[in-house]
């Protein structure tokens, strides 16, 4: 088939720096750079002003209110309905012209309803991973978004095999990329300035990105960090800091966060940790996160479940040594001792040892070299090109794109 300009609508549930949102922005920008017409859609809460970082891709934001005391089930249904109502009003009549691509279960369920009403002919979805939800609405939302799409993407072969085994569906593997212009190793002077600006001077910093969530295994990391502190100080001559960045999400992990706070409070009360040993930064600006990667001594990534681990690539591209979970999905690009130190996610003592080991000069230098080599193998242009191969097959099912815009902005 000859090359042709495609029109692609990408849908996500948030404007914050979550994995699916990052994927939407990076994929959209890469598709745009290849000459295709792209439109981004996202739900936006009151007080927000666009995505967590600027983008050149035209973006449409669908307002959703905050309702105090609302149940998770009611919230999910309301968010899906907000998507359906907005798109029903704004998609033009030339529905067959557009490739619709959802990045999450909320937008995917909205597209299911629009397909049922005839407003959308077909759609794709990236299934980054499958969560263990307890909310009935989220369970249904996730299941429908796995079974219903006309085309499925996954970001690792592990999840391709899991979807086939657990749900009997096929998916195309397209790995994530990493922006090597945005994420790059600092010079010594740059690192010193960034550490000063972030208040990390004279701290040996263990960075965790993704917030406080069960999947991120944050409480286990806290325990491992507490065990590692004394040796970290002895080896580096600096006071340790556990810096936890990011993590704002739609999904309700309140109980896990409360447990983390209880465990941390106990450690502070009992003198296991000093008052300044842990800093929970929450959602941070894109430039601040970039500097955190570059200023940290090690990225700790002890997840029990991941789709791919985009955070790892961003840290490696920034020249930061990585300690990660020894889980199968990460074996697709990580090799223990070469580009990361891998530890079973429930091995607290092993995780503590690995964090210390990753801060020693010889090991850190080797992990930096291996990590940079790994990051250079993955780029968003290649990811976009792989998506386009599947988009063109989907496009054959829905018709030739016209030249007019797909939505009223």
PyMOL commands that set and color helices and strands:
alter all, ss='L'
color gray80, all
select helices_A, chain A and resi 19-33+72-90+95-97+105-116+136-147+157-167+188-198+218-236+254-269+286-295+310-317+328-332+348-358+361-375+380-398
alter helices_A, ss='H'
color red, helices_A
select strands_A, chain A and resi 7-12+37-45+58-64+98-102+123-126+151-154+172-173+203-209+239-245+278-282+298-301+321-325+341-343
alter strands_A, ss='S'
color yellow, strands_A
deselect
rebuild
show_as cartoon
